[in-house]
Amino acid sequence: MAAYLGFAAALIILILDQATKIYGLFIYDLPVREPVAFGPFINLIVVWNRGVSYGLFQQSTEFGRWMLVVISIVAAVGLIFWIRRTTGWVLAISLGLIVGGAIGNVIDRLAYGAVFDFIQIYFGSWSWYVFNVADAAIVAGVIGLLYDSFLLEKRRTR
């Protein structure tokens, strides 16, 4: 049962991620309208991320782009096998969030050559990084993994 929850989480994130990106790029036409104030601390802007989370390890070559694609796919496949073996629902959903986010960003790299990030959180002149639904899911999945590892695992072993 836990594996089904993990795969459902991955599918939901993948659909939400790609739907928001397609809407932002092709229907709302964010590249023409940016910046769009979405709230007192949120803007919608266009950033083409050629690196990984938080813009780390920026790649300027095709080789670098394809290496990120391959690494992401290998990681997603490994996590899919982990989902299939887990019995804990928190762990399965957390892994599913990471898988869905990773696949969503791989699709961007394949389709556009970079990941389409568009949500900017800021406060005054201070700006946090620009991200998308896939990135948020990956972060939430990692938090879930940490929660499962440090809190739930201790309870299971007692």
Backbone bond lengths (Angstrom), bond angles and torsions (degrees), N, CA, C in turn:
res aa  C-N    CA-C-N  psi(-1)  N-CA   C-N-CA  omega(-1)  CA-C   N-CA-C  phi
1 M - - - 1.452 - - 1.529 111.20 -
2 A 1.328 117.06 -40.01 1.464 120.43 -178.45 1.523 111.13 -61.24
3 A 1.326 116.56 -39.07 1.463 119.91 -179.88 1.521 111.07 -61.27
4 Y 1.333 117.66 -39.04 1.462 120.20 178.10 1.523 111.20 -61.45
5 L 1.324 116.76 -39.75 1.465 120.21 177.60 1.522 110.75 -64.00
6 G 1.320 116.46 -40.43 1.463 120.40 178.89 1.519 111.87 -64.36
7 F 1.323 116.51 -44.60 1.463 119.53 179.47 1.531 111.44 -69.31
8 A 1.328 117.10 -34.55 1.469 120.43 176.24 1.522 110.25 -64.76
9 A 1.333 116.52 -42.76 1.468 120.11 177.92 1.523 110.61 -61.06
10 A 1.317 117.05 -43.13 1.471 120.86 179.14 1.522 110.85 -61.40
11 L 1.316 116.97 -45.16 1.463 120.99 -178.79 1.532 111.36 -65.98
12 I 1.321 117.17 -43.02 1.470 120.89 179.55 1.521 110.53 -61.82
13 I 1.326 117.16 -45.84 1.469 120.63 179.78 1.521 110.50 -64.12
14 L 1.316 117.19 -44.14 1.463 120.31 179.42 1.531 110.90 -58.58
15 I 1.321 116.99 -45.56 1.472 120.93 -179.95 1.523 110.72 -65.74
16 L 1.344 117.80 -47.34 1.472 120.71 179.10 1.522 111.66 -60.88
17 D 1.307 115.93 -43.25 1.459 120.49 -178.90 1.521 110.84 -61.79
18 Q 1.307 116.88 -52.57 1.460 119.74 -177.36 1.523 111.65 -68.17
19 A 1.322 118.23 -35.52 1.467 120.91 178.65 1.530 110.88 -64.09
20 T 1.338 116.81 -43.82 1.472 118.84 -179.63 1.525 110.98 -68.32
21 K 1.317 117.15 -36.23 1.469 119.86 179.01 1.533 111.11 -69.22
22 I 1.312 117.19 -44.47 1.469 120.32 179.01 1.525 110.16 -63.30
23 Y 1.323 116.34 -43.37 1.466 119.91 178.43 1.530 110.39 -61.89
24 G 1.315 116.92 -48.96 1.466 120.64 -178.10 1.518 113.32 -62.67
25 L 1.312 116.73 -39.83 1.463 120.73 -177.71 1.521 113.66 -79.62
26 F 1.326 117.22 -46.76 1.455 120.03 -166.61 1.528 115.22 -108.76
27 I 1.310 117.94 -22.59 1.467 119.62 -179.22 1.530 110.27 -102.72
28 Y 1.323 116.91 -55.07 1.464 120.60 178.91 1.525 111.72 -75.17
29 D 1.320 116.85 -23.71 1.467 124.25 179.34 1.533 111.56 61.48
30 L 1.329 115.30 51.22 1.461 121.77 -178.72 1.526 113.53 -55.36
31 P 1.334 120.02 -37.56 1.470 117.71 179.21 1.532 113.64 -57.17
32 V 1.319 117.94 -28.66 1.461 121.33 178.97 1.527 111.26 -86.85
33 R 1.315 117.88 -34.37 1.472 123.02 -173.54 1.528 114.66 -90.16
34 E 1.312 117.84 -13.36 1.470 119.72 -172.64 1.520 111.90 -64.08
35 P 1.313 118.80 154.65 1.469 127.59 -9.60 1.525 110.61 -78.38
36 V 1.330 115.52 147.23 1.452 121.71 178.23 1.524 107.64 -117.00
37 A 1.328 116.66 120.61 1.463 120.73 176.95 1.522 107.79 -73.04
38 F 1.313 116.34 118.75 1.460 121.86 -177.02 1.523 110.87 -104.14
39 G 1.288 116.83 -9.46 1.454 123.18 -179.27 1.515 108.11 176.02
40 P 1.325 116.78 -179.82 1.475 118.37 -176.81 1.533 113.99 -66.70
41 F 1.325 117.77 -18.67 1.458 121.16 -178.49 1.528 113.03 -129.86
42 I 1.334 116.67 10.04 1.460 120.35 -175.91 1.526 110.17 -131.51
43 N 1.318 115.64 128.63 1.459 122.92 171.52 1.517 108.57 -116.51
44 L 1.302 115.88 153.77 1.457 121.34 168.69 1.521 106.46 -105.91
45 I 1.319 115.78 119.48 1.460 122.38 179.64 1.524 107.60 -138.08
46 V 1.321 116.60 170.20 1.466 120.50 179.88 1.516 110.12 -109.24
47 V 1.324 115.26 123.28 1.459 122.05 173.57 1.523 107.09 -133.03
48 W 1.314 116.12 126.70 1.463 121.15 175.94 1.519 107.62 -96.34
49 N 1.324 115.87 105.10 1.460 122.75 -175.60 1.528 109.60 -88.95
50 R 1.306 115.74 115.72 1.462 121.10 178.60 1.529 111.55 -99.14
51 G 1.319 115.95 10.11 1.459 121.31 178.79 1.516 110.35 -115.90
52 V 1.319 114.96 -151.66 1.457 121.07 177.28 1.523 107.67 -107.58
53 S 1.313 117.61 -163.40 1.456 121.50 -178.00 1.521 112.12 -50.84
54 Y 1.322 114.42 143.43 1.463 123.36 -178.59 1.527 111.66 61.37
55 G 1.318 117.76 19.86 1.457 121.44 177.72 1.518 114.20 71.65
56 L 1.324 117.44 15.77 1.464 120.80 179.95 1.520 110.52 -72.96
57 F 1.299 116.39 153.26 1.465 124.14 174.21 1.534 112.15 56.42
58 Q 1.320 116.40 48.86 1.462 121.24 178.84 1.525 110.38 -56.57
59 Q 1.323 115.94 135.64 1.454 122.53 -178.54 1.525 108.99 -113.63
60 S 1.311 117.07 127.50 1.464 120.24 -179.65 1.523 112.21 -109.76
61 T 1.315 116.72 1.33 1.470 119.79 -178.93 1.523 110.15 -117.63
62 E 1.310 115.57 160.49 1.464 120.59 175.30 1.529 111.03 -63.45
63 F 1.326 116.46 -36.67 1.466 119.67 177.80 1.522 110.20 -59.87
64 G 1.323 117.14 -46.07 1.458 120.95 178.98 1.515 112.30 -61.89
65 R 1.314 115.71 -42.54 1.472 120.44 177.79 1.518 110.37 -58.68
66 W 1.330 116.91 -48.61 1.459 120.34 -177.38 1.521 111.95 -69.32
67 M 1.320 117.31 -31.18 1.474 119.51 175.20 1.523 110.44 -63.93
68 L 1.331 117.41 -41.80 1.464 120.16 177.19 1.525 111.03 -63.99
69 V 1.323 117.16 -37.75 1.467 120.75 177.21 1.524 109.89 -62.68
70 V 1.324 117.27 -48.90 1.467 121.38 -178.22 1.530 110.93 -63.58
71 I 1.328 117.18 -45.54 1.469 120.55 179.70 1.522 110.51 -61.23
72 S 1.327 117.07 -42.35 1.466 120.78 179.76 1.522 111.72 -64.39
73 I 1.310 116.59 -41.74 1.470 120.24 179.93 1.529 110.39 -66.60
74 V 1.313 117.07 -44.57 1.470 120.70 178.80 1.529 110.38 -60.74
75 A 1.334 116.61 -43.83 1.466 120.66 178.94 1.530 110.06 -62.99
76 A 1.329 117.55 -44.11 1.468 120.77 -179.75 1.525 111.09 -62.50
77 V 1.316 117.41 -42.57 1.470 120.54 178.68 1.521 110.23 -62.67
78 G 1.326 117.10 -44.73 1.464 120.03 177.44 1.522 112.05 -59.41
79 L 1.329 116.63 -42.02 1.466 120.42 179.62 1.534 111.22 -68.66
80 I 1.327 117.13 -33.18 1.468 120.40 176.64 1.534 109.95 -62.44
81 F 1.328 117.37 -42.38 1.468 119.87 176.96 1.529 110.50 -64.20
82 W 1.327 116.51 -36.88 1.468 120.35 177.74 1.526 109.88 -64.96
83 I 1.324 117.58 -43.08 1.464 120.79 178.27 1.527 110.24 -57.91
84 R 1.325 116.53 -43.84 1.473 120.67 -177.66 1.523 111.91 -60.86
85 R 1.335 117.02 -28.38 1.466 120.66 -175.46 1.519 114.01 -94.87
86 T 1.320 117.95 -15.37 1.455 119.32 -174.03 1.526 112.03 -80.86
87 T 1.316 114.89 150.44 1.463 120.87 176.64 1.519 111.54 -111.38
88 G 1.321 117.08 -11.43 1.458 120.93 -179.29 1.522 111.63 -88.24
89 W 1.326 116.49 129.71 1.459 119.36 -176.03 1.524 112.53 -71.53
90 V 1.329 118.96 -33.86 1.471 120.47 177.98 1.528 109.33 -64.98
91 L 1.306 116.48 -45.11 1.458 120.81 178.90 1.532 110.72 -63.30
92 A 1.319 117.54 -44.18 1.462 120.92 -178.99 1.526 111.47 -62.68
93 I 1.317 117.46 -45.06 1.464 120.48 179.31 1.520 110.42 -65.98
94 S 1.321 117.72 -41.51 1.466 121.10 178.63 1.520 111.07 -60.30
95 L 1.307 116.52 -45.52 1.468 120.56 177.40 1.525 110.74 -63.89
96 G 1.328 116.64 -39.51 1.458 120.87 178.08 1.523 112.14 -62.48
97 L 1.324 117.57 -38.99 1.463 120.87 177.33 1.527 110.47 -61.42
98 I 1.314 115.84 -42.41 1.470 120.15 -179.66 1.534 110.36 -67.41
99 V 1.320 117.03 -44.04 1.466 120.94 179.96 1.528 110.63 -62.17
100 G 1.325 117.44 -48.30 1.462 120.70 179.77 1.517 112.01 -59.80
101 G 1.335 116.11 -42.01 1.463 120.26 178.27 1.519 112.31 -66.69
102 A 1.309 116.34 -42.76 1.467 120.10 -179.82 1.523 110.91 -62.92
103 I 1.318 116.94 -44.39 1.463 119.99 -179.92 1.526 110.72 -66.77
104 G 1.324 117.54 -38.78 1.457 120.55 176.82 1.514 112.14 -59.31
105 N 1.315 116.85 -43.02 1.464 119.99 179.35 1.535 111.92 -72.85
106 V 1.333 117.36 -30.71 1.471 119.71 174.81 1.527 109.76 -64.13
107 I 1.311 116.64 -42.32 1.469 119.97 178.32 1.527 110.25 -57.47
108 D 1.333 116.70 -42.88 1.470 119.89 177.55 1.521 111.56 -60.67
109 R 1.313 116.61 -46.43 1.473 119.64 -178.85 1.531 110.86 -61.46
110 L 1.327 116.19 -37.97 1.461 119.78 178.88 1.529 111.18 -71.23
111 A 1.318 117.47 -41.32 1.468 121.22 -174.86 1.526 113.37 -80.87
112 Y 1.352 116.93 -38.93 1.468 120.30 -171.23 1.526 113.76 -118.61
113 G 1.314 117.66 -11.36 1.457 120.49 -177.32 1.512 113.73 88.47
114 A 1.334 117.35 -7.83 1.467 123.31 179.81 1.525 107.35 -158.23
115 V 1.322 116.21 168.00 1.464 121.52 179.40 1.527 108.85 -90.10
116 F 1.327 115.75 130.92 1.461 122.51 178.55 1.525 109.12 -82.45
117 D 1.331 116.34 106.25 1.461 122.82 174.75 1.518 107.68 -104.17
118 F 1.337 116.87 142.31 1.465 117.77 -174.21 1.524 115.52 -147.69
119 I 1.294 120.02 -5.29 1.461 122.08 -179.34 1.529 108.41 -103.94
120 Q 1.322 116.22 118.19 1.466 121.85 -179.93 1.522 108.88 -113.25
121 I 1.315 116.28 124.32 1.454 121.12 173.78 1.527 107.00 -101.93
122 Y 1.332 116.25 131.44 1.460 120.42 -176.21 1.521 109.57 -145.81
123 F 1.311 114.91 164.45 1.466 122.16 173.46 1.517 106.84 -145.57
124 G 1.320 116.45 108.63 1.461 120.24 -175.02 1.515 109.90 63.99
125 S 1.325 116.08 -124.39 1.464 120.10 179.10 1.530 111.96 -91.89
126 W 1.330 117.04 -6.08 1.462 121.08 179.71 1.522 109.19 -85.38
127 S 1.309 116.78 129.65 1.458 122.01 -179.55 1.517 109.90 -123.45
128 W 1.332 114.46 128.25 1.448 119.31 172.08 1.512 106.04 -79.59
129 Y 1.276 119.76 -176.17 1.458 120.08 -176.89 1.531 111.64 -74.54
130 V 1.311 115.94 165.40 1.461 123.14 178.05 1.523 106.64 -98.00
131 F 1.335 116.12 134.23 1.462 119.99 -173.38 1.515 110.70 -141.61
132 N 1.324 116.43 -175.93 1.461 123.13 177.22 1.527 108.75 -138.20
133 V 1.315 116.70 -176.71 1.470 121.10 -178.52 1.523 110.76 -61.16
134 A 1.331 117.66 -41.15 1.470 121.18 179.97 1.523 111.12 -60.63
135 D 1.332 116.30 -44.53 1.466 120.09 179.50 1.526 111.20 -62.41
136 A 1.334 116.51 -43.66 1.464 120.53 179.47 1.529 110.27 -62.17
137 A 1.328 116.77 -39.96 1.468 120.57 179.10 1.525 111.32 -65.89
138 I 1.330 116.44 -40.31 1.467 119.47 178.71 1.527 110.16 -62.71
139 V 1.315 117.23 -44.19 1.475 120.67 178.25 1.525 110.23 -62.53
140 A 1.340 117.39 -45.34 1.464 120.34 178.29 1.530 110.93 -62.26
141 G 1.317 116.68 -38.57 1.468 120.51 177.94 1.516 112.30 -64.03
142 V 1.325 116.86 -41.45 1.472 120.37 177.84 1.525 110.15 -65.23
143 I 1.324 117.66 -40.57 1.474 120.64 176.81 1.525 109.40 -61.32
144 G 1.336 116.66 -42.19 1.465 120.38 177.26 1.523 112.36 -62.69
145 L 1.335 116.66 -39.74 1.472 120.27 176.92 1.527 110.94 -62.47
146 L 1.319 116.33 -43.17 1.464 120.18 178.57 1.529 110.87 -64.11
147 Y 1.312 116.67 -43.06 1.460 121.17 177.22 1.529 110.45 -59.58
148 D 1.322 115.71 -46.65 1.457 119.69 179.56 1.528 111.06 -63.50
149 S 1.319 116.86 -42.40 1.465 120.74 -176.67 1.518 113.18 -68.99
150 F 1.323 116.07 -43.66 1.467 119.18 -172.10 1.522 114.52 -93.08
151 L 1.319 118.18 -28.53 1.459 119.62 -178.01 1.521 112.80 -108.24
152 L 1.315 117.02 -52.41 1.456 118.85 -176.66 1.515 112.47 -70.40
153 E 1.326 117.32 -36.90 1.471 120.42 179.77 1.523 111.02 -63.51
154 K 1.325 117.30 -37.51 1.473 120.19 176.70 1.518 110.92 -63.85
155 R 1.330 116.69 -39.31 1.458 120.19 178.19 1.521 111.44 -66.99
156 R 1.331 117.07 -38.83 1.462 120.58 -179.72 1.520 111.59 -66.98
157 T 1.315 116.86 -35.32 1.464 119.36 -177.70 1.522 113.00 -78.50
158 R 1.319 117.20 -16.27 1.478 120.20 178.80 1.477 112.50 -78.84
